[in-house]
Every structure is written in structure tokens, then in C-alpha cells.
Amino acid sequence: MKALTLALLFSTMSITTYGMTVVNPTQPQRRPTGHMDQHSKGGRWYFAATGHAVYCYGPVMTLPQANGDLQRVATFCRDGQAVVPLKD
């Protein structure tokens, strides 16, 4: 048991050879890639007027419609759309 503890202790320490310190490099952490990596840009999920969820990075704005009503929209969405009407 002592030998295992000493081996573990020495494997994590840096090695000194000829007056130079050589540090054991650690392996970089592996992260799974996929659609979850795209959420790190500071966006937010919204409920679109079409009934689908959309992930957008820009601010929510209120734009006038042709009939004079106001429509809330999310801007700069992940699917490439610049403006997505939101369900109120």
C-alpha cells in the first residue's frame, strides 16, 4: 500500500533533471461536440409564432406591422434568420 501511495505521489510531481524542472504535461479535457456547444455564445431560447422553439443571440425588439399592430421579434437566430416573430 505504501509503494502504491509513493508511486502516485511521484507520478504527479514535477521531475528535476540537471538543474532544470520538467513538468509532466496533463492531457486536455475532452468535451463531447454537438449542438450544445453552440449555446456558449450567450443566446436564449424563444417560442416563435410558428410554434417552434428558436435559439437567438440578439435582442428582442418590437417592430410595427403593415396593419399598424406591433410585433415582438427575436433577432439573429441560430438557423440563419435575422428576425423571428415571437408568440406572445
C-alpha positions as CSV (number, residue, x, y, z in Angstrom):
1,M,0.0,0.0,0.0
2,K,2.9,2.4,0.8
3,A,4.5,1.6,-2.5
4,L,1.3,2.5,-4.4
5,T,0.9,5.7,-2.5
6,L,4.6,6.7,-3.2
7,A,4.2,5.8,-6.9
8,L,1.1,8.0,-7.1
9,L,2.8,10.8,-5.3
10,F,5.9,10.7,-7.6
11,S,3.9,10.4,-10.8
12,T,2.1,13.8,-10.1
13,M,5.2,15.7,-9.1
14,S,7.5,17.5,-11.5
15,I,10.8,15.9,-12.3
16,T,14.1,17.7,-11.7
17,T,17.0,16.7,-14.1
18,Y,20.3,18.5,-14.3
19,G,19.0,21.6,-12.5
20,M,16.0,22.0,-14.9
21,T,12.5,21.4,-13.9
22,V,10.5,19.3,-16.3
23,V,6.7,19.4,-15.7
24,N,4.6,16.4,-16.7
25,P,2.1,17.7,-19.2
26,T,-1.5,16.9,-18.5
27,Q,-4.0,15.7,-21.1
28,P,-6.5,18.4,-22.1
29,Q,-10.1,17.7,-21.1
30,R,-12.2,16.2,-23.8
31,R,-15.6,17.6,-24.3
32,P,-18.2,16.0,-26.4
33,T,-19.0,18.0,-29.5
34,G,-22.5,18.6,-30.7
35,H,-25.3,21.1,-30.7
36,M,-24.8,22.0,-27.0
37,D,-21.5,23.8,-27.9
38,Q,-23.5,26.4,-29.8
39,H,-25.1,27.7,-26.6
40,S,-22.0,29.3,-25.3
41,K,-22.5,32.4,-27.3
42,G,-24.9,34.0,-24.8
43,G,-28.1,33.3,-26.7
44,R,-31.6,32.4,-25.4
45,W,-34.4,30.1,-26.3
46,Y,-37.7,31.8,-27.5
47,F,-41.1,30.5,-28.6
48,A,-41.7,31.5,-32.2
49,A,-45.1,32.5,-33.6
50,T,-44.9,29.3,-35.8
51,G,-45.0,27.2,-32.7
52,H,-41.3,26.1,-32.7
53,A,-38.6,26.9,-30.3
54,V,-35.7,29.1,-31.7
55,Y,-32.3,30.0,-30.2
56,C,-31.4,33.6,-30.8
57,Y,-28.4,35.7,-29.9
58,G,-29.6,39.2,-30.5
59,P,-32.1,41.4,-28.6
60,V,-35.8,41.2,-28.6
61,M,-37.4,44.1,-30.5
62,T,-40.8,45.4,-31.1
63,L,-41.5,46.2,-34.8
64,P,-44.5,47.7,-36.5
65,Q,-46.6,45.5,-38.8
66,A,-48.3,46.7,-42.0
67,N,-51.7,46.9,-40.4
68,G,-50.4,49.1,-37.5
69,D,-50.0,46.5,-34.9
70,L,-46.7,45.9,-33.0
71,Q,-44.9,42.5,-33.3
72,R,-42.3,41.3,-30.8
73,V,-39.4,39.6,-32.7
74,A,-36.1,37.9,-31.7
75,T,-33.1,38.8,-33.8
76,F,-30.0,37.0,-35.0
77,C,-31.2,33.4,-34.6
78,R,-29.2,30.2,-34.9
79,D,-30.9,28.9,-38.0
80,G,-29.7,31.9,-40.0
81,Q,-32.8,34.0,-39.8
82,A,-32.3,37.7,-38.9
83,V,-35.8,38.2,-37.4
84,V,-38.2,35.7,-36.0
85,P,-41.7,36.7,-34.9
86,L,-42.4,35.6,-31.3
87,K,-45.6,34.2,-29.8
88,D,-47.0,36.5,-27.1
